[in-house]
Amino acid sequence: MAALDLFGRRWSLRILWELRAGPLGFRPLQKRCDDMSSSVMRQRLTELLDAQVIHQLPDSRYELTPLGQEARHAMNPLARWAERWAATIDPQGADHTDDQSASRVSHPDTVDDGTPERDSAD
């Protein structure tokens, strides 16, 4: 349950996803995470650091730890399922694996036009 709590927090999985290819600094990681707020980014990074899923390099970049790599690999079946799900929902968009096609699916914290709800919690 602790892992579900950690990874269920908004942006946690996205941070892991963006670090999959290698280390990133705060600003580049923030950009890849759709310019999430700095305060939420710091909070999520602190939580992931405390959980030993990521660590900070001497040059201040962040990277996945061996535990973080294991978690990323454990999510591969879910990622494959998500691709099949996306193809079922939008068969014409199935060829596109970029963030644009994934963003067509409504997110629970957004209103119909994709903008965040005013009272949604981080």
N, CA and C atoms as a LAMMPS dump frame, in Angstrom:
ITEM: TIMESTEP
0
ITEM: NUMBER OF ATOMS
366
ITEM: BOX BOUNDS ff ff ff
-5.0000000000000000e+02 5.0000000000000000e+02
-5.0000000000000000e+02 5.0000000000000000e+02
-5.0000000000000000e+02 5.0000000000000000e+02
ITEM: ATOMS id mol type element x y z
1 1 1 N 0.822 -1.197 0
2 1 2 C 0 0 0
3 1 3 C 0.869 1.265 0
4 2 1 N 2.034 1.184 0.637
5 2 2 C 2.912 2.355 0.675
6 2 3 C 3.362 2.739 -0.74
7 3 1 N 3.664 1.737 -1.566
8 3 2 C 4.087 2.019 -2.948
9 3 3 C 2.942 2.639 -3.743
10 4 1 N 1.734 2.121 -3.545
11 4 2 C 0.584 2.7 -4.247
12 4 3 C 0.355 4.134 -3.802
13 5 1 N 0.552 4.411 -2.524
14 5 2 C 0.411 5.775 -2.028
15 5 3 C 1.452 6.683 -2.668
16 6 1 N 2.704 6.25 -2.68
17 6 2 C 3.78 7.062 -3.259
18 6 3 C 3.552 7.312 -4.753
19 7 1 N 3.304 6.244 -5.497
20 7 2 C 3.178 6.389 -6.945
21 7 3 C 1.822 6.944 -7.363
22 8 1 N 0.867 6.928 -6.456
23 8 2 C -0.443 7.481 -6.761
24 8 3 C -0.515 8.982 -6.594
25 9 1 N 0.507 9.571 -6.029
26 9 2 C 0.528 11.027 -5.862
27 9 3 C 0.74 11.681 -7.216
28 10 1 N 0.036 12.761 -7.406
29 10 2 C 0.1 13.471 -8.674
30 10 3 C 1.541 13.801 -9.033
31 11 1 N 1.941 13.495 -10.247
32 11 2 C 3.233 13.763 -10.854
33 11 3 C 4.326 12.753 -10.498
34 12 1 N 4.147 11.916 -9.506
35 12 2 C 5.223 10.988 -9.117
36 12 3 C 5.61 10.063 -10.258
37 13 1 N 4.629 9.421 -10.87
38 13 2 C 4.934 8.516 -11.98
39 13 3 C 5.501 9.263 -13.181
40 14 1 N 5.034 10.468 -13.387
41 14 2 C 5.549 11.262 -14.509
42 14 3 C 7.032 11.559 -14.311
43 15 1 N 7.417 11.87 -13.091
44 15 2 C 8.83 12.132 -12.809
45 15 3 C 9.647 10.881 -13.104
46 16 1 N 9.182 9.726 -12.639
47 16 2 C 9.897 8.479 -12.927
48 16 3 C 9.99 8.251 -14.434
49 17 1 N 8.889 8.49 -15.136
50 17 2 C 8.86 8.303 -16.578
51 17 3 C 9.894 9.195 -17.268
52 18 1 N 9.96 10.439 -16.863
53 18 2 C 10.878 11.378 -17.508
54 18 3 C 12.343 11.082 -17.18
55 19 1 N 12.594 10.42 -16.062
56 19 2 C 13.969 10.075 -15.698
57 19 3 C 14.4 8.733 -16.291
58 20 1 N 13.534 8.087 -17.051
59 20 2 C 13.831 6.755 -17.573
60 20 3 C 15.051 6.746 -18.492
61 21 1 N 15.29 7.816 -19.221
62 21 2 C 16.39 7.851 -20.184
63 21 3 C 17.703 8.351 -19.578
64 22 1 N 17.648 8.813 -18.338
65 22 2 C 18.878 9.28 -17.707
66 22 3 C 18.637 10.504 -16.846
67 23 1 N 19.705 10.979 -16.211
68 23 2 C 19.598 12.093 -15.272
69 23 3 C 19.119 13.39 -15.912
70 24 1 N 18.386 14.153 -15.123
71 24 2 C 17.913 15.478 -15.541
72 24 3 C 18.025 16.436 -14.363
73 25 1 N 18.302 17.685 -14.665
74 25 2 C 18.285 18.728 -13.66
75 25 3 C 16.86 19.171 -13.364
76 26 1 N 16.712 20.009 -12.351
77 26 2 C 15.394 20.448 -11.91
78 26 3 C 14.604 21.096 -13.039
79 27 1 N 15.178 22.098 -13.685
80 27 2 C 14.454 22.847 -14.727
81 27 3 C 14.111 21.971 -15.942
82 28 1 N 15.061 21.199 -16.48
83 28 2 C 14.686 20.336 -17.608
84 28 3 C 13.605 19.319 -17.228
85 29 1 N 13.679 18.788 -16.021
86 29 2 C 12.664 17.847 -15.561
87 29 3 C 11.317 18.547 -15.428
88 30 1 N 11.33 19.755 -14.899
89 30 2 C 10.101 20.537 -14.764
90 30 3 C 9.485 20.792 -16.145
91 31 1 N 10.303 21.138 -17.129
92 31 2 C 9.812 21.371 -18.501
93 31 3 C 9.175 20.105 -19.06
94 32 1 N 9.829 18.972 -18.856
95 32 2 C 9.294 17.705 -19.376
96 32 3 C 8.006 17.301 -18.67
97 33 1 N 7.806 17.83 -17.493
98 33 2 C 6.581 17.538 -16.729
99 33 3 C 5.57 18.662 -16.917
100 34 1 N 5.505 19.184 -18.112
101 34 2 C 4.521 20.212 -18.473
102 34 3 C 4.58 21.441 -17.58
103 35 1 N 5.789 21.824 -17.179
104 35 2 C 5.992 23.017 -16.35
105 35 3 C 5.169 22.986 -15.065
106 36 1 N 5.162 21.836 -14.406
107 36 2 C 4.461 21.77 -13.117
108 36 3 C 5.048 22.818 -12.182
109 37 1 N 4.305 23.191 -11.169
110 37 2 C 4.779 24.237 -10.268
111 37 3 C 6.05 23.779 -9.538
112 38 1 N 6.917 24.726 -9.256
113 38 2 C 8.17 24.431 -8.566
114 38 3 C 7.94 23.82 -7.19
115 39 1 N 6.913 24.302 -6.493
116 39 2 C 6.669 23.781 -5.14
117 39 3 C 6.221 22.326 -5.173
118 40 1 N 5.355 21.968 -6.119
119 40 2 C 4.924 20.575 -6.24
120 40 3 C 6.102 19.716 -6.686
121 41 1 N 6.898 20.222 -7.611
122 41 2 C 8.072 19.484 -8.086
123 41 3 C 9.017 19.192 -6.93
124 42 1 N 9.31 20.196 -6.122
125 42 2 C 10.2 19.995 -4.966
126 42 3 C 9.631 18.962 -4.007
127 43 1 N 8.334 19.054 -3.761
128 43 2 C 7.686 18.12 -2.842
129 43 3 C 7.777 16.684 -3.365
130 44 1 N 7.476 16.482 -4.641
131 44 2 C 7.525 15.137 -5.209
132 44 3 C 8.962 14.612 -5.249
133 45 1 N 9.896 15.46 -5.607
134 45 2 C 11.293 15.026 -5.622
135 45 3 C 11.749 14.626 -4.219
136 46 1 N 11.363 15.393 -3.22
137 46 2 C 11.72 15.06 -1.834
138 46 3 C 11.128 13.715 -1.437
139 47 1 N 9.871 13.49 -1.788
140 47 2 C 9.225 12.209 -1.459
141 47 3 C 9.919 11.05 -2.162
142 48 1 N 10.263 11.225 -3.43
143 48 2 C 10.928 10.16 -4.176
144 48 3 C 12.362 9.946 -3.685
145 49 1 N 13.021 11.021 -3.271
146 49 2 C 14.356 10.895 -2.671
147 49 3 C 14.271 10.132 -1.35
148 50 1 N 13.315 10.501 -0.501
149 50 2 C 13.141 9.831 0.796
150 50 3 C 12.819 8.352 0.621
151 51 1 N 12.093 8.026 -0.442
152 51 2 C 11.724 6.637 -0.714
153 51 3 C 12.857 5.872 -1.404
154 52 1 N 13.953 6.554 -1.697
155 52 2 C 15.133 5.976 -2.335
156 52 3 C 14.837 5.428 -3.734
157 53 1 N 13.882 6.066 -4.404
158 53 2 C 13.533 5.692 -5.767
159 53 3 C 14.357 6.517 -6.753
160 54 1 N 14.732 7.726 -6.347
161 54 2 C 15.645 8.566 -7.121
162 54 3 C 16.738 9.039 -6.175
163 55 1 N 17.821 9.53 -6.746
164 55 2 C 18.839 10.195 -5.932
165 55 3 C 19.373 11.384 -6.72
166 56 1 N 20.043 12.269 -5.99
167 56 2 C 20.563 13.482 -6.604
168 56 3 C 22.066 13.324 -6.771
169 57 1 N 22.521 13.581 -7.963
170 57 2 C 23.941 13.494 -8.286
171 57 3 C 24.672 14.73 -7.758
172 58 1 N 25.985 14.652 -7.648
173 58 2 C 26.752 15.821 -7.182
174 58 3 C 26.529 17.081 -8.024
175 59 1 N 26.193 16.91 -9.307
176 59 2 C 25.943 18.075 -10.171
177 59 3 C 24.495 18.553 -10.082
178 60 1 N 23.732 18.042 -9.093
179 60 2 C 22.351 18.429 -8.788
180 60 3 C 21.3 17.807 -9.695
181 61 1 N 21.701 17.002 -10.675
182 61 2 C 20.705 16.326 -11.494
183 61 3 C 20.115 15.159 -10.703
184 62 1 N 18.947 14.723 -11.135
185 62 2 C 18.256 13.605 -10.496
186 62 3 C 18.295 12.408 -11.42
187 63 1 N 18.4 11.211 -10.833
188 63 2 C 18.336 9.995 -11.628
189 63 3 C 17.689 8.884 -10.822
190 64 1 N 17.214 7.878 -11.53
191 64 2 C 16.604 6.732 -10.876
192 64 3 C 17.674 5.915 -10.151
193 65 1 N 17.329 5.42 -8.982
194 65 2 C 18.189 4.481 -8.269
195 65 3 C 17.91 3.085 -8.831
196 66 1 N 18.658 2.074 -8.407
197 66 2 C 18.301 0.716 -8.828
198 66 3 C 16.849 0.361 -8.45
199 67 1 N 16.378 0.809 -7.283
200 67 2 C 14.975 0.581 -6.911
201 67 3 C 14.029 1.309 -7.864
202 68 1 N 14.408 2.505 -8.262
203 68 2 C 13.603 3.265 -9.21
204 68 3 C 13.553 2.597 -10.568
205 69 1 N 14.689 2.04 -10.99
206 69 2 C 14.716 1.303 -12.262
207 69 3 C 13.808 0.081 -12.184
208 70 1 N 13.843 -0.618 -11.04
209 70 2 C 12.96 -1.781 -10.856
210 70 3 C 11.5 -1.364 -10.934
211 71 1 N 11.17 -0.247 -10.298
212 71 2 C 9.787 0.241 -10.332
213 71 3 C 9.377 0.579 -11.759
214 72 1 N 10.275 1.21 -12.491
215 72 2 C 9.983 1.558 -13.889
216 72 3 C 9.742 0.299 -14.704
217 73 1 N 10.579 -0.709 -14.521
218 73 2 C 10.399 -1.971 -15.258
219 73 3 C 9.104 -2.667 -14.837
220 74 1 N 8.751 -2.559 -13.58
221 74 2 C 7.509 -3.175 -13.099
222 74 3 C 6.291 -2.519 -13.737
223 75 1 N 6.43 -1.275 -14.165
224 75 2 C 5.316 -0.559 -14.786
225 75 3 C 5.182 -0.847 -16.274
226 76 1 N 6.138 -1.548 -16.867
227 76 2 C 6.07 -1.835 -18.301
228 76 3 C 4.776 -2.541 -18.698
229 77 1 N 4.301 -3.546 -17.961
230 77 2 C 3.018 -4.157 -18.354
231 77 3 C 1.863 -3.149 -18.336
232 78 1 N 1.868 -2.243 -17.378
233 78 2 C 0.825 -1.22 -17.331
234 78 3 C 0.935 -0.29 -18.543
235 79 1 N 2.154 0.057 -18.928
236 79 2 C 2.352 0.918 -20.101
237 79 3 C 1.853 0.225 -21.366
238 80 1 N 2.116 -1.077 -21.486
239 80 2 C 1.622 -1.823 -22.653
240 80 3 C 0.095 -1.86 -22.65
241 81 1 N -0.489 -2.073 -21.477
242 81 2 C -1.94 -2.07 -21.371
243 81 3 C -2.49 -0.7 -21.769
244 82 1 N -1.837 0.362 -21.317
245 82 2 C -2.296 1.721 -21.629
246 82 3 C -2.278 1.972 -23.134
247 83 1 N -1.287 1.43 -23.836
248 83 2 C -1.24 1.582 -25.291
249 83 3 C -2.424 0.874 -25.943
250 84 1 N -2.737 -0.329 -25.468
251 84 2 C -3.894 -1.055 -26.008
252 84 3 C -5.183 -0.312 -25.68
253 85 1 N -5.271 0.22 -24.487
254 85 2 C -6.444 0.983 -24.059
255 85 3 C -6.624 2.21 -24.947
256 86 1 N -5.545 2.955 -25.171
257 86 2 C -5.604 4.157 -26.011
258 86 3 C -6.055 3.796 -27.422
259 87 1 N -5.563 2.662 -27.944
260 87 2 C -5.955 2.238 -29.283
261 87 3 C -7.437 1.881 -29.327
262 88 1 N -7.967 1.353 -28.244
263 88 2 C -9.381 1.007 -28.176
264 88 3 C -10.24 2.269 -28.134
265 89 1 N -9.801 3.245 -27.372
266 89 2 C -10.55 4.49 -27.223
267 89 3 C -10.491 5.331 -28.489
268 90 1 N -9.321 5.383 -29.113
269 90 2 C -9.126 6.226 -30.294
270 90 3 C -8.34 5.45 -31.342
271 91 1 N -9.006 4.581 -32.104
272 91 2 C -8.299 3.748 -33.087
273 91 3 C -7.488 4.55 -34.108
274 92 1 N -7.953 5.738 -34.531
275 92 2 C -7.19 6.532 -35.491
276 92 3 C -5.93 7.117 -34.869
277 93 1 N -5.943 7.355 -33.574
278 93 2 C -4.783 7.933 -32.899
279 93 3 C -3.801 6.892 -32.421
280 94 1 N -4.074 5.612 -32.659
281 94 2 C -3.228 4.534 -32.148
282 94 3 C -1.811 4.595 -32.706
283 95 1 N -1.623 5.203 -33.885
284 95 2 C -0.287 5.292 -34.469
285 95 3 C 0.581 6.287 -33.722
286 96 1 N -0.043 7.213 -33.013
287 96 2 C 0.693 8.279 -32.335
288 96 3 C 0.973 7.874 -30.894
289 97 1 N 2.259 7.839 -30.536
290 97 2 C 2.62 7.486 -29.167
291 97 3 C 3.162 8.689 -28.407
292 98 1 N 2.954 9.889 -28.97
293 98 2 C 3.442 11.088 -28.294
294 98 3 C 2.466 11.531 -27.202
295 99 1 N 2.854 12.53 -26.447
296 99 2 C 2.018 13.039 -25.36
297 99 3 C 0.712 13.631 -25.88
298 100 1 N 0.695 14.083 -27.126
299 100 2 C -0.499 14.691 -27.672
300 100 3 C -1.655 13.697 -27.71
301 101 1 N -1.394 12.476 -28.21
302 101 2 C -2.475 11.497 -28.309
303 101 3 C -2.903 11.028 -26.929
304 102 1 N -1.975 10.922 -25.996
305 102 2 C -2.335 10.497 -24.65
306 102 3 C -3.16 11.557 -23.943
307 103 1 N -2.952 12.818 -24.309
308 103 2 C -3.673 13.892 -23.623
309 103 3 C -5.12 13.987 -24.076
310 104 1 N -5.515 13.246 -25.127
311 104 2 C -6.905 13.27 -25.561
312 104 3 C -7.827 12.597 -24.567
313 105 1 N -7.283 11.706 -23.746
314 105 2 C -8.092 11.041 -22.736
315 105 3 C -8.256 11.998 -21.572
316 106 1 N -9.477 12.227 -21.157
317 106 2 C -9.751 13.164 -20.079
318 106 3 C -9.094 12.708 -18.784
319 107 1 N -8.476 13.623 -18.082
320 107 2 C -7.832 13.35 -16.803
321 107 3 C -8.801 13.709 -15.698
322 108 1 N -8.844 12.928 -14.619
323 108 2 C -9.828 13.198 -13.569
324 108 3 C -9.683 14.559 -12.897
325 109 1 N -8.526 15.202 -12.975
326 109 2 C -8.34 16.498 -12.339
327 109 3 C -8.509 17.652 -13.31
328 110 1 N -9.088 17.378 -14.492
329 110 2 C -9.271 18.44 -15.467
330 110 3 C -10.727 18.536 -15.869
331 111 1 N -11.089 19.704 -16.357
332 111 2 C -12.426 19.882 -16.914
333 111 3 C -12.362 19.469 -18.378
334 112 1 N -13.471 19.511 -19.098
335 112 2 C -13.526 18.972 -20.453
336 112 3 C -12.508 19.567 -21.422
337 113 1 N -12.101 20.806 -21.224
338 113 2 C -11.136 21.395 -22.156
339 113 3 C -9.696 21.096 -21.777
340 114 1 N -9.462 20.285 -20.714
341 114 2 C -8.121 19.894 -20.314
342 114 3 C -7.465 20.811 -19.313
343 115 1 N -8.153 21.899 -18.925
344 115 2 C -7.576 22.798 -17.938
345 115 3 C -7.837 22.259 -16.543
346 116 1 N -6.936 22.501 -15.588
347 116 2 C -7.112 21.979 -14.236
348 116 3 C -8.361 22.556 -13.566
349 117 1 N -9.004 21.741 -12.761
350 117 2 C -10.116 22.247 -11.964
351 117 3 C -9.563 23.181 -10.907
352 118 1 N -10.356 24.137 -10.497
353 118 2 C -9.88 25.108 -9.513
354 118 3 C -9.593 24.491 -8.162
355 119 1 N -10.416 23.55 -7.724
356 119 2 C -10.26 22.999 -6.387
357 119 3 C -9.536 21.672 -6.361
358 120 1 N -8.877 21.251 -7.475
359 120 2 C -8.212 19.962 -7.464
360 120 3 C -6.949 20.035 -6.622
361 121 1 N -6.7 18.987 -5.882
362 121 2 C -5.551 18.941 -4.977
363 121 3 C -4.324 18.469 -5.721
364 122 1 N -3.166 18.943 -5.322
365 122 2 C -1.91 18.475 -5.91
366 122 3 C -1.604 17.198 -5.293
